[in-house]
Amino acid sequence: KTVYTGIDHHWKEAVFATCGHQVDIWDEQRTSPMCSLTWGFDSISSVKFNPIETYLLGSCASDRNIVLYDMRKSTPLKKVILNMRTNTLCWNPMEAFVFTAANEDYNLYTFDMRYLESPVMVHMDHVSAVLDVDYSPTGKEFVSASFDKSIRIFPVDKGHSREVYHTKRMQHVITVKWTSDNKYILCGSDEMNIRLWKANASEKLGVLAPREKAAMNYNQKLKEKFQYHPKIRRIAQHRHLPKSIFCQIKEQRIMREARRRKELNRRKHSKPGSMPFVSERKKHIVAVVK
């Protein structure tokens, strides 16, 4: 009866969910949905089952909502409204309540579904809308695909990416997936190519001799030991970027500084206490509805 925009399969049972005008839960053996869930009137772009608590699922709607559902109940659980639209979300495969949302405002937000008032972490580095996100099987990192023609790997507990991948020919990246052996990342982009990347760019593929393995482990420990030395840190963090991304990062830094300066000036010339400090995490949340 309606157009479908997303589909996801249950992790254990013969059940799948589709989304469009509403979220429908289907049994593989039946021609009509077991139940239909809706909250609001806008179209839903993505739906994802939780890999641990398999009866939970989350969806992203075009009216800026992230809605959580419980398959055992006939009504949605709760929703969080953000400043801009969320394109998709991905559940952490190791922590049942944690999910990351890819947003139109260039950021990714990691939420704990038990407390949606503010995200656990805001991940900022992209310079255009984030279109897709996928977790590594360890649950320690995730990869994001963006309209700015790059993909980035973020640690779950850090606000900035540890790695960025791009090529001259790669256009807007639509989708991204992390393989189950934790070694590779697959991405699909606008110019009709699928690319395979190493999850750890400097890792050597193939069989390693025992001495080679020992040398690599020793070097890794040295990097960890001296990671806060200024020159070592600069080498570890430096990444060559395309000119377009580099210029946009610089421009956004100037805009951010200007906003901060304006806020400080307003606070300075206002009545004490009339302009409370709002943390970066709470700035992007409009409301939580239960």
Disulfide bonds with the S-S distance in Angstrom:
none
